[in-house]
Amino acid sequence: MRVMAVFLHYFWFMLAFLQLSEGKGSSNDEATLRNAIFSDYDKYMAPVGDDDGPVVVKQSLHFVKVVSLDNDVLIMQVWEFMKWRDTRLQWDLNTFNIKYINGASKWVWQPDILLVDSLEEYSGFPSGDLLVTIYNDGNVIFVPPRIRKTDCVFSESDLFAQNSVTCSLMYMSWVHSLVTLDLRIDSQPEVLNNDNRKWEVVETAAERNVKTYSCCPDEYVDITYKIQLKRIK
């Protein structure tokens, strides 16, 4: 049953992406559209949300695999799904009969959503040739695959008593407060295909938090994902 569930999840996930191959215009039409929407586009300015409010960024995590959990360090393979609406990138279907275009992520503004408790050395915000999908209504979908390393501290006595540990991953914007960026949960996290022989994923959850910090007067949003792992004996 588990194998079938994983197969069906991949089937519907891939079907959604394969459907993106439908409804595209000619290459000349697409080139004209790209020139039209990117001619005056400034990727360094964040889009504005409804009623001049913050841009809403929806995020969810797909846990692909537990790579390892050793010496209080968790390494995981994840897909970081993000979706937002940038009205500067929308177009009229009556003018361009194209429902969507794919393009390099470096072309567009990207939300600076980072794993706050990452143990990796920061090497610049991820962007470049990984594709995003831009729809005619301005919605942008970006699903970068990552290998994430974070701390997950637990005692051997607790592990012996409960045979499980719970690790947390907190994501938030690095500079944007709730005034300009509203981070929301798109869906609860899913486990795609964990084949780790030492750790089984028992439960996952996501929680949205709004906090204030001593440095700044504005509120900031984070999403904290929890993953409970059971040791396989």
Summary of the structure (lengths in Angstrom):
residues: 233
radius of gyration: 19.9
end to end distance: 22.1
largest distance: 65.8
contacts: 638
relative contact order: 0.19
helix: 21%
strand: 44%
